[in-house]
Amino acid sequence: RKWQSRRYRETVLKDAQSVYPISMAEFDQDPQVLNCANGTLFLTSMDFHPHNSEDRLTKISGVKYDPEAKSERWDRFIHEIMSGDEEKAKFLQKAFGYSISGDTRYECLFVLYGATKNLKREFAKPKNQSAILNWLIEGYQLLKKEGLTLPDSVKTATEAYKRDSDKIALFFEDALEESPNSEVRTSEVYARYQRWCS
């Protein structure tokens, strides 16, 4: 009950700061460290150590690291949602692997489009989380080794997504006709656009 009181928590923290003055900037310094439920994995060297307060980590995964864990069910699932496209499956593995680190060198955002409900459901209740963690770690190792090259299927899907998301371009394509010597009033085009959108 004491910890429910804000004043009590603030007092304890102030007391601790006077004994152990550590700046928040000293925490979570290494983007290549993954704090697992059963220890700390250093992604650069793949060394695994018991938790140590000197590592100054504030975040922890709920998954245990077990380098031997495998899941044929997970592998089949990835194969299925990627429609057997090994290049696209490898890209997905690299993209997800990228997310387990604090690495930001690619400055990118991944948008899952399509089978995301199945993927979320499978992640939400996996039979072997340690095996999935190994798949993610392997993806990150592949990313560091090979880089992030977009497969042709991903490039094509990205362009289609951009095109389908660009309402103005779709309107031009669907409702207007190109004619080099013709003119049309802006208000007429806008009225047609409003009808097209509704």
Beta strands, then each sheet from edge to edge (+ up, - down):
strand 1: 33-36
strand 2: 39-42
strand 3: 47-49
sheet 1: 1+ 2- 3+
end
